[in-house]
Amino acid sequence: FLEAVRQMALKQGPNNSAFVHLTYVPFIRAAGELKTKPTQHTVQKMREIGIQPDALLCRADRNIPEDEAEKISLFTNVPKWGVISMPDVDTIYKVPRVLHEQGLDGLICDKLRLNTPPANLKRWDDLVYEVEHPKGEVNIAMVGKYVDLSDSYKSLNEALRHAGIHNHARVDIDYVDSETLTPATIGQLAAFDAVLVPGGFGKRGIEGKILAAQYAREHRVPYLGICLGMQVASIEIARHRAGLDNANSTEFEPDTPHPVIALIDEWHDPDGSIQRRKAGAGWKTVGRATTSDTGAYKTRVKPRAGKYRAVATRVVLEDASV
């Protein structure tokens, strides 16, 4: 990779490429000081293969003092203005302002000969203001089975927080292990303003998720089911409102008497026969649409169904990934 970018920079020319090196500057508590040797060595190794960084982003738990920045500059051959301090911040949305105030954007634009107007960071500043000055607070229970790994639901966490920012509210997320939910413990969801059940795989913890969906419905708590979360909501409503005892998904119970959710490789034709499709079986043409066997599929809607009246066609292409 490093050799590839070196060659690319050589071919493109000095003003068509810029090297920005992210480096860690550890603080040694026993010594009470930051150590710049790791940064010096990584830059030395890069220079040995022909890469000279134009800027260094020095990650640390604090600001890099001026004397340490000068030392880094001296021993890495990076100008002092290219040694950028990147300390820990309480919200990631402060990073653009921190980098801008140290001139990183201007440095890169100068290196690439880009004539740009002054940076306008008002949107970033407004975003940080909303994060730090919420007008309300929402507590959400995320009922999942990967709750011991904080990054498992990272994208969902950020989506919820962005929604909160847009609505001037701080979103507090508490993880609830679906394996621990039983009729005796489901009452703990009363402490939350909403319930979110994310995606997942396998049978483990499914009954707890179904209980969460039932509790949210019966107590009129806002509920969002994503992927598997919507599947368990369908199972719950089938069991407790549609009278389909033991309804389930064929993923969890292949012989369920009421398979309200079926795997993507199982389809029932009008004559009752089951289609078997294999993932990666290739592409096919349905009407005027070219679809994949693992993507959209034909859904034949009965004429009396409300959906039929809405779409005015007997064949609907459904997204099988939802």
Secondary structure, DSSP 4 states (H G I P E B T S, - for coil): -HHHHHHHHHHH-TTS---EEEEE--EETTTTEE--HHHHHHHHHHHHTT---SEEEEEESSPPPHHHHHHHHHHHT--GGGEEEEE--SSGGGHHHHHHHTTHHHHHHHHTT---PPP--HHHHHHHHHHHS-SEEEEEEEEES-TTSTTTTHHHHHHHHHHHHHTTEEEEEEEEEGGG--TTTGGGGGG-SEEEE----SSTTHHHHHHHHHHHHHTT--EEE-THHHHHHHHHHHHHTS--TT-EETTT-TT-SSEEE--TTEEE-TTSPEEE--TT--EEEETTEEEETTSEEEEEPPTTSHHHHHH-SSEEEEETT-
